Amino acid sequence: MAIEALPFCMRATGDCVFQYDACSQPLSHFRVVSTDPPYYDNIGYADLSDFFYVWLRRSLKSVFPELFATLAVPKAEELVATPYRHGGKDKAELFFLEGMSKAMHQLAVQAHYAFPVTIYYAFKQSEAKGSGGTSSTGWETFLAAVIGAGFSISGTWPVRTEGAGRMIAVGNNALASSVVLVCQRRDPGAAILSRNAFRRELRQRLPLAIKELEHANIAPVDVAQAAIGPGMAIFSQAKAVLNPDDSPMSVREALIEINAALDEHLSQDEGAFDADTRFALTFFESFGYSERPYGDAEGLSVARNISVDGVVRAGILRAAAGKAQLLRREQLEDSWDPSQDDRLCVWEATQHLIKRLEADGEGGAAALLLQLKNLPGHGDLAANCRALAYRLYNHCEKTKQAEEARSYNGLVIAWPELERQASAASKAAGAPQQLTFT
């Protein structure tokens, strides 16, 4: 256990448990704080506790009369956004925001100034559409409470904390990650930014942060959440961000701007792709794998200065009888050899990598990756395949194509192992070039 590994002097003060209301607790004074608060409306812990409480009360009331004085678990002060307790969704959200703001304020004024406060938030998307776009109600409300308490956010990092085999995950779209917010007290002398200045800062700093995340091989499923960190750092470190009418910019508006900047950055990689891949990408983002009138494909091909027949020869499109359809992975040729393909494109290579990975495992995909790396005249084909997987995951996640998104996410997660196996195979075969991680 972690506590047992601590020095004795730290164990002496770190193995005590106290029960306090987070909105008024004095325990965080001049301490390093890492906390795991309630998750908006995801889990009603008090309601779940009743299942155990009634049996424990029956057995232990005579032993601990004060702990089991009530017939059920107290619920009125539980800091979760439960509509039936507060008379509706809006009142429940207000209750959560006010309570979380008080709790975060206690941490902001008490925690040790020399160290950041880390806050775990196991976030499950809950969307609300407004005039400015789509945002997450729980995430937005939580961030508003943290910033309103006087914190600035310097980072958001996804951490794989949730096991797939736990009971809540069986048969459900349960959480895979917690998001760790790294927070510090906001500088009292912080400047005021205009919305245009905020946008400029985003477009300067966010691409560098995303590149670092991708080089660390962060899974595509976590990129959007991790990208909130550098974006919210700009927003939360300012004293205020003002709209053109001098009204303060809300957290919701900031999140929409951050997501727009992320989409813009991911779209920039399109310029490194070949024309056939750009055609397939636009066709997929417009129509998916559905069959379309031939004219739709013709219009896209003209814009890319290629022909529909050429894309068909590339092996990624079927066009016949006035219809056109992008080929699914299972429709691609099983015996495909990239060295014999006279019209090889990034789209085709990426789809075959996924097909090999899902059918033959990492060994089969690594063998194909080695072939792609050794092909002359195609630039950094492997790196472009990885970049395309990030781009396609982002699109599929936003359009709720869960199965397709999982395939692209799986390729990126497996990438370091594919690189390792490909490098080992290259050295064993005495290949002249040095393979490196992308």
C-alpha positions as CSV (number, residue, x, y, z in Angstrom):
1,M,0.0,0.0,0.0
2,A,1.1,3.6,-0.7
3,I,0.8,4.6,3.0
4,E,3.1,1.8,4.1
5,A,5.8,3.0,1.6
6,L,5.8,6.5,3.1
7,P,8.5,7.6,5.7
8,F,7.3,7.0,9.3
9,C,6.9,10.7,10.0
10,M,4.5,11.0,7.0
11,R,2.7,7.9,8.0
12,A,2.1,9.2,11.4
13,T,0.0,12.0,10.0
14,G,-1.3,10.4,6.9
15,D,-3.1,7.3,8.2
16,C,-5.9,9.2,10.0
17,V,-9.4,9.4,8.6
18,F,-11.8,12.3,9.4
19,Q,-15.3,13.0,8.2
20,Y,-16.1,16.6,7.4
21,D,-18.3,18.6,5.1
22,A,-16.1,19.6,2.2
23,C,-17.7,23.0,2.1
24,S,-16.4,23.9,5.6
25,Q,-13.6,21.5,6.3
26,P,-10.3,22.8,7.9
27,L,-8.1,19.8,7.1
28,S,-6.5,21.1,3.9
29,H,-4.8,24.0,5.6
30,F,-1.2,24.3,4.3
31,R,-1.3,20.8,2.9
32,V,-0.7,19.2,-0.5
33,V,-4.2,18.2,-1.7
34,S,-5.3,15.5,-4.2
35,T,-9.1,15.0,-4.2
36,D,-11.8,13.0,-5.9
37,P,-15.1,14.9,-5.7
38,P,-18.6,13.8,-6.7
39,Y,-19.3,13.6,-10.4
40,Y,-22.3,15.8,-11.1
41,D,-25.2,13.4,-11.6
42,N,-23.3,10.2,-12.6
43,I,-23.6,8.3,-9.3
44,G,-25.9,8.8,-6.4
45,Y,-23.7,7.4,-3.6
46,A,-26.2,8.0,-0.8
47,D,-28.9,6.1,-2.6
48,L,-26.5,3.2,-3.3
49,S,-25.5,3.2,0.4
50,D,-29.0,2.5,1.5
51,F,-28.7,-1.1,0.2
52,F,-25.9,-1.7,2.8
53,Y,-27.0,0.7,5.5
54,V,-30.3,-1.1,6.3
55,W,-28.4,-4.3,7.1
56,L,-25.6,-2.7,8.9
57,R,-28.0,-0.7,11.0
58,R,-29.9,-3.9,12.0
59,S,-26.6,-5.5,13.2
60,L,-24.6,-2.6,14.6
61,K,-27.1,0.0,15.8
62,S,-26.5,-1.1,19.4
63,V,-22.7,-0.8,19.0
64,F,-22.6,2.5,17.1
65,P,-25.9,4.2,18.0
66,E,-24.9,7.7,16.7
67,L,-23.8,6.4,13.3
68,F,-27.1,4.5,12.8
69,A,-29.5,7.0,14.3
70,T,-31.4,7.6,11.1
71,L,-33.6,5.0,9.3
72,A,-31.7,5.6,6.0
73,V,-28.6,7.3,4.8
74,P,-28.8,11.2,5.0
75,K,-29.1,12.6,1.5
76,A,-30.1,16.3,1.6
77,E,-26.5,17.6,1.7
78,E,-25.0,15.1,-0.7
79,L,-23.2,17.2,-3.4
80,V,-24.7,15.6,-6.5
81,A,-27.0,17.1,-9.1
82,T,-30.1,15.0,-8.5
83,P,-33.2,16.6,-10.0
84,Y,-35.8,14.8,-7.8
85,R,-34.3,16.1,-4.6
86,H,-34.1,19.7,-5.7
87,G,-37.3,20.2,-7.7
88,G,-35.9,20.0,-11.2
89,K,-32.7,19.9,-13.3
90,D,-31.9,23.6,-13.2
91,K,-32.2,23.8,-9.4
92,A,-30.1,20.6,-9.1
93,E,-27.4,22.1,-11.2
94,L,-27.5,25.3,-9.2
95,F,-27.2,23.3,-6.0
96,F,-24.2,21.4,-7.4
97,L,-22.5,24.6,-8.6
98,E,-22.9,26.5,-5.4
99,G,-21.8,23.5,-3.2
100,M,-18.8,22.7,-5.4
101,S,-17.7,26.3,-5.5
102,K,-17.7,26.4,-1.7
103,A,-15.7,23.2,-1.5
104,M,-13.2,24.4,-4.1
105,H,-12.9,27.7,-2.4
106,Q,-11.9,26.0,0.8
107,L,-9.1,24.2,-1.1
108,A,-8.0,27.3,-2.9
109,V,-7.6,29.4,0.3
110,Q,-6.1,26.6,2.4
111,A,-3.9,24.4,0.3
112,H,-0.1,24.8,0.3
113,Y,0.7,27.6,-2.1
114,A,3.9,26.0,-3.3
115,F,2.2,22.9,-4.7
116,P,-0.7,22.4,-7.2
117,V,-4.0,20.9,-6.2
118,T,-4.9,17.9,-8.2
119,I,-8.6,17.0,-8.7
120,Y,-9.8,13.7,-10.2
121,Y,-12.9,13.9,-12.2
122,A,-14.3,10.7,-13.9
123,F,-16.3,12.5,-16.6
124,K,-19.1,10.9,-18.6
125,Q,-20.3,13.1,-21.5
126,S,-23.8,14.6,-21.0
127,E,-24.6,17.1,-23.8
128,A,-26.8,20.2,-24.1
129,K,-27.2,22.1,-27.3
130,G,-27.4,25.8,-27.3
131,S,-27.0,28.7,-29.8
132,G,-23.3,28.5,-29.6
133,G,-22.9,24.8,-30.1
134,T,-22.9,21.6,-28.1
135,S,-21.3,21.4,-24.6
136,S,-21.3,19.1,-21.6
137,T,-23.4,20.2,-18.7
138,G,-21.5,18.2,-16.0
139,W,-18.1,19.1,-17.2
140,E,-19.0,22.7,-17.8
141,T,-20.6,23.1,-14.4
142,F,-17.6,21.5,-12.6
143,L,-15.0,23.7,-14.4
144,A,-17.1,26.8,-13.6
145,A,-17.0,25.9,-9.9
146,V,-13.2,25.3,-9.9
147,I,-12.5,28.6,-11.7
148,G,-15.0,30.5,-9.7
149,A,-13.3,29.4,-6.5
150,G,-10.1,31.2,-7.5
151,F,-8.2,28.4,-9.2
152,S,-6.5,28.6,-12.5
153,I,-6.1,25.3,-14.4
154,S,-2.7,24.5,-15.8
155,G,-3.3,21.1,-17.1
156,T,-5.8,18.3,-17.6
157,W,-4.4,14.8,-17.9
158,P,-6.4,11.6,-18.5
159,V,-5.4,8.7,-16.3
160,R,-6.5,5.1,-16.8
161,T,-8.2,4.5,-13.5
162,E,-11.3,2.6,-14.4
163,G,-11.3,-1.2,-14.9
164,A,-13.4,-2.6,-17.7
165,G,-14.4,-5.6,-15.6
166,R,-16.0,-3.7,-12.8
167,M,-19.8,-4.2,-12.4
168,I,-20.9,-0.8,-13.6
169,A,-19.0,-1.4,-16.9
170,V,-20.7,-4.7,-17.8
171,G,-23.0,-4.1,-20.7
172,N,-22.7,-0.3,-20.5
173,N,-20.9,2.6,-22.0
174,A,-19.0,3.2,-18.8
175,L,-16.0,5.5,-18.1
176,A,-12.5,4.4,-19.1
177,S,-10.5,7.3,-17.7
178,S,-10.5,9.9,-14.9
179,V,-9.4,13.4,-15.8
180,V,-6.9,15.0,-13.4
181,L,-7.1,18.7,-13.2
182,V,-3.9,20.4,-12.1
183,C,-4.9,23.7,-10.4
184,Q,-3.1,26.6,-8.8
185,R,-4.3,29.8,-7.2
186,R,-5.0,32.5,-9.8
187,D,-2.6,35.4,-9.8
188,P,-4.4,38.5,-8.3
189,G,-2.7,40.7,-10.8
190,A,-3.8,38.7,-13.9
191,A,-4.7,40.6,-17.0
192,I,-8.0,40.9,-18.8
193,L,-8.2,39.3,-22.3
194,S,-10.5,40.0,-25.2
195,R,-12.2,37.1,-26.9
196,N,-10.1,37.7,-30.0
197,A,-6.9,37.6,-27.9
198,F,-8.1,34.4,-26.3
199,R,-8.6,32.9,-29.8
200,R,-5.2,34.0,-30.9
201,E,-3.5,32.5,-27.8
202,L,-5.4,29.2,-28.4
203,R,-4.2,28.9,-32.0
204,Q,-0.6,29.6,-30.9
205,R,-0.4,27.3,-27.9
206,L,-2.8,24.5,-28.5
207,P,-1.1,23.0,-31.6
208,L,2.2,22.7,-29.6
209,A,0.4,21.0,-26.7
210,I,-1.4,18.6,-29.0
211,K,1.8,17.6,-30.7
212,E,3.3,16.8,-27.3
213,L,0.3,14.7,-26.5
214,E,0.5,12.8,-29.8
215,H,4.3,12.2,-29.4
216,A,3.5,10.7,-26.0
217,N,1.1,8.4,-27.8
218,I,-1.9,9.5,-25.9
219,A,-5.0,7.6,-27.1
220,P,-7.3,9.5,-29.4
221,V,-10.2,8.9,-27.0
222,D,-8.4,11.1,-24.4
223,V,-7.0,13.8,-26.7
224,A,-10.1,16.1,-26.5
225,Q,-10.1,16.0,-22.7
226,A,-6.3,16.5,-22.4
227,A,-6.6,19.4,-24.9
228,I,-8.9,21.2,-22.5
229,G,-5.9,21.8,-20.2
230,P,-3.8,24.2,-22.3
231,G,-7.0,25.9,-23.5
232,M,-8.5,26.4,-20.0
233,A,-5.1,27.5,-18.8
234,I,-5.3,30.5,-21.0
235,F,-9.0,31.2,-20.0
236,S,-8.6,30.6,-16.2
237,Q,-5.3,32.4,-15.7
238,A,-6.8,35.6,-17.0
239,K,-8.7,37.8,-14.6
240,A,-11.6,37.7,-17.2
241,V,-12.1,37.1,-20.9
242,L,-14.5,39.7,-22.4
243,N,-16.8,39.3,-25.4
244,P,-17.1,42.1,-27.9
245,D,-20.1,43.6,-25.9
246,D,-17.9,43.5,-22.7
247,S,-19.8,40.7,-21.2
248,P,-17.7,38.0,-19.4
249,M,-17.1,34.9,-21.5
250,S,-18.6,31.8,-19.9
251,V,-16.9,28.4,-19.4
252,R,-19.3,27.0,-22.0
253,E,-18.2,29.5,-24.6
254,A,-14.5,28.8,-23.7
255,L,-15.0,25.1,-24.2
256,I,-16.7,25.7,-27.6
257,E,-13.7,27.8,-28.7
258,I,-11.2,25.2,-27.4
259,N,-13.1,22.4,-29.3
260,A,-13.2,24.5,-32.5
261,A,-9.4,25.2,-32.2
262,L,-8.8,21.4,-31.7
263,D,-10.8,20.6,-34.8
264,E,-9.0,23.2,-36.8
265,H,-5.6,21.8,-35.8
266,L,-6.6,18.2,-36.6
267,S,-7.8,19.3,-40.0
268,Q,-4.4,20.9,-40.8
269,D,-2.8,17.4,-41.2
270,E,-5.0,16.9,-44.4
271,G,-2.4,18.9,-46.4
272,A,0.2,16.1,-45.8
273,F,-2.2,13.4,-47.3
274,D,-2.3,12.3,-50.9
275,A,-5.2,13.3,-53.1
276,D,-6.9,9.9,-52.9
277,T,-6.8,10.0,-49.1
278,R,-8.2,13.5,-49.1
279,F,-11.0,12.4,-51.3
280,A,-11.8,9.4,-49.1
281,L,-11.6,11.5,-45.9
282,T,-14.1,14.1,-47.3
283,F,-16.4,11.3,-48.6
284,F,-16.3,9.5,-45.3
285,E,-16.9,12.6,-43.2
286,S,-19.8,13.5,-45.5
287,F,-21.4,10.2,-46.2
288,G,-19.7,7.5,-44.2
289,Y,-19.8,4.1,-45.9
290,S,-23.3,4.7,-47.4
291,E,-23.9,4.3,-51.1
292,R,-24.3,7.6,-52.8
293,P,-25.2,8.9,-56.3
294,Y,-22.2,8.8,-58.6
295,G,-22.4,12.6,-59.0
296,D,-21.4,13.1,-55.3
297,A,-18.2,11.2,-55.9
298,E,-17.6,13.0,-59.2
299,G,-17.9,16.4,-57.5
300,L,-15.4,15.5,-54.8
301,S,-12.9,14.1,-57.3
302,V,-13.1,17.2,-59.4
303,A,-12.3,19.3,-56.3
304,R,-9.2,17.1,-55.7
305,N,-8.1,17.2,-59.3
306,I,-8.4,13.4,-59.6
307,S,-10.9,11.1,-61.3
308,V,-13.4,8.6,-59.7
309,D,-11.9,5.9,-61.8
310,G,-8.5,6.7,-60.3
311,V,-9.9,6.3,-56.8
312,V,-11.4,3.0,-57.8
313,R,-8.0,1.9,-59.1
314,A,-6.6,2.9,-55.7
315,G,-8.7,0.1,-54.2
316,I,-10.7,2.2,-51.8
317,L,-13.9,3.0,-53.7
318,R,-16.6,1.1,-55.7
319,A,-18.4,2.9,-58.5
320,A,-20.9,1.2,-60.7
321,A,-24.5,1.6,-62.0
322,G,-24.6,5.3,-61.1
323,K,-23.6,4.7,-57.5
324,A,-20.4,5.1,-55.5
325,Q,-19.5,3.7,-52.1
326,L,-16.3,3.8,-50.0
327,L,-15.1,0.3,-49.3
328,R,-15.3,-1.0,-45.7
329,R,-12.3,-2.7,-44.2
330,E,-13.7,-6.1,-44.6
331,Q,-14.2,-5.5,-48.3
332,L,-10.5,-4.7,-48.8
333,E,-8.3,-7.3,-50.5
334,D,-7.0,-9.8,-47.9
335,S,-3.8,-10.5,-49.9
336,W,-2.9,-6.8,-50.3
337,D,0.8,-6.2,-50.8
338,P,1.8,-2.5,-50.5
339,S,5.0,-3.1,-52.5
340,Q,2.9,-4.2,-55.5
341,D,0.4,-1.4,-55.2
342,D,1.0,1.2,-58.0
343,R,-1.5,3.7,-56.4
344,L,-0.9,3.3,-52.7
345,C,-2.5,5.9,-50.5
346,V,-2.5,6.7,-46.8
347,W,-6.2,5.9,-46.4
348,E,-5.7,2.4,-47.8
349,A,-2.6,1.7,-45.7
350,T,-4.3,2.9,-42.5
351,Q,-7.4,0.7,-43.1
352,H,-5.2,-2.4,-43.8
353,L,-3.2,-1.7,-40.6
354,I,-6.4,-1.8,-38.6
355,K,-7.6,-4.9,-40.5
356,R,-4.3,-6.7,-39.8
357,L,-4.4,-5.6,-36.1
358,E,-7.9,-6.8,-35.6
359,A,-7.5,-10.1,-37.5
360,D,-3.9,-11.1,-36.8
361,G,-3.0,-9.1,-33.7
362,E,0.1,-6.9,-33.2
363,G,2.5,-9.3,-34.9
364,G,0.6,-9.1,-38.2
365,A,0.1,-5.3,-38.0
366,A,3.8,-4.8,-37.1
367,A,4.9,-6.8,-40.2
368,L,2.8,-4.6,-42.4
369,L,4.1,-1.5,-40.7
370,L,7.6,-2.6,-41.5
371,Q,6.7,-3.0,-45.1
372,L,5.2,0.5,-45.2
373,K,8.3,2.0,-43.6
374,N,10.5,0.4,-46.2
375,L,8.6,1.6,-49.2
376,P,10.5,4.3,-51.1
377,G,8.8,7.4,-52.6
378,H,5.9,7.7,-50.1
379,G,7.4,10.1,-47.6
380,D,6.7,9.3,-43.9
381,L,3.8,7.0,-44.8
382,A,3.6,5.4,-41.3
383,A,3.4,8.8,-39.5
384,N,0.7,9.9,-41.9
385,C,-1.3,6.7,-41.2
386,R,-1.1,7.5,-37.5
387,A,-2.1,11.1,-38.0
388,L,-5.1,9.9,-40.1
389,A,-6.2,7.6,-37.3
390,Y,-6.3,10.6,-34.9
391,R,-8.3,12.6,-37.4
392,L,-10.8,9.8,-38.1
393,Y,-11.2,9.0,-34.4
394,N,-12.1,12.7,-33.7
395,H,-14.7,12.6,-36.5
396,C,-16.2,9.3,-35.4
397,E,-16.4,10.3,-31.8
398,K,-18.3,13.5,-32.6
399,T,-20.7,11.7,-35.0
400,K,-21.3,8.8,-32.4
401,Q,-19.8,6.0,-34.6
402,A,-18.6,4.1,-31.6
403,E,-17.4,0.9,-33.3
404,E,-15.5,2.8,-36.0
405,A,-14.0,5.1,-33.4
406,R,-12.8,2.1,-31.4
407,S,-10.8,0.8,-34.3
408,Y,-8.9,4.0,-34.8
409,N,-8.3,4.4,-31.1
410,G,-7.0,0.8,-31.0
411,L,-4.5,1.4,-33.7
412,V,-3.0,4.4,-32.0
413,I,-2.8,2.7,-28.6
414,A,-1.0,-0.3,-30.2
415,W,1.4,1.9,-32.2
416,P,4.4,1.8,-29.8
417,E,4.3,-2.0,-29.7
418,L,3.9,-2.1,-33.5
419,E,7.0,0.1,-33.8
420,R,8.9,-2.0,-31.3
421,Q,8.1,-5.2,-33.1
422,A,8.8,-3.7,-36.6
423,S,12.2,-2.4,-35.3
424,A,13.1,-5.7,-33.9
425,A,12.2,-7.5,-37.1
426,S,14.2,-5.0,-39.1
427,K,17.3,-5.5,-37.1
428,A,16.9,-9.3,-37.2
429,A,16.7,-9.1,-41.0
430,G,19.7,-6.8,-41.2
431,A,17.8,-3.9,-42.7
432,P,20.1,-0.9,-43.4
433,Q,18.0,1.9,-42.1
434,Q,17.3,2.9,-38.5
435,L,13.6,2.7,-37.4
436,T,12.5,5.2,-34.8
437,F,9.4,5.8,-32.9
438,T,7.2,8.4,-34.5
